[in-house]
Amino acid sequence: MKSLSLSPTTHTPHVSFDAETGSIELKGRSTPENSVEFYEPIMNWLDDYVKSPQEITKVEVKFEYFNTSSSKCILDIFKRLSVLLKQGKKIEVIWYYEEDDEDMQEAGEDYSDILGLPFTIKQV
């Protein structure tokens, strides 16, 4: 399975998904004009990945900001990843937020609570 790498723009995050190492990273801003269109290749990659995942998948999320339509897509990413727990695999999610950015901190806590995924929430 090929890795997925998307360079960041002013409206889209850096995306680095590596099937060989089980490493997934999202970093930057997510305010694309059409979130569903932007996140579609990410969803497709995840659909393939969960068919043959690594024993441990490490997810690092470092959003500066994301809009409402992106938040739904981010939830969908974590829904796809939650399948790994049902398969008996391990998932480590590290959600980074800037000091004084309570909204971003709470977003990570909310995703963790909604899906029952174990998040490590870290201030940077």
PyMOL commands that set and color helices and strands:
alter all, ss='L'
color gray80, all
select helices_A, chain A and resi 35-49+68-86+102-115
alter helices_A, ss='H'
color red, helices_A
select strands_A, chain A and resi 4-6+14-18+23-30+56-66+90-97+119-123
alter strands_A, ss='S'
color yellow, strands_A
deselect
rebuild
show_as cartoon
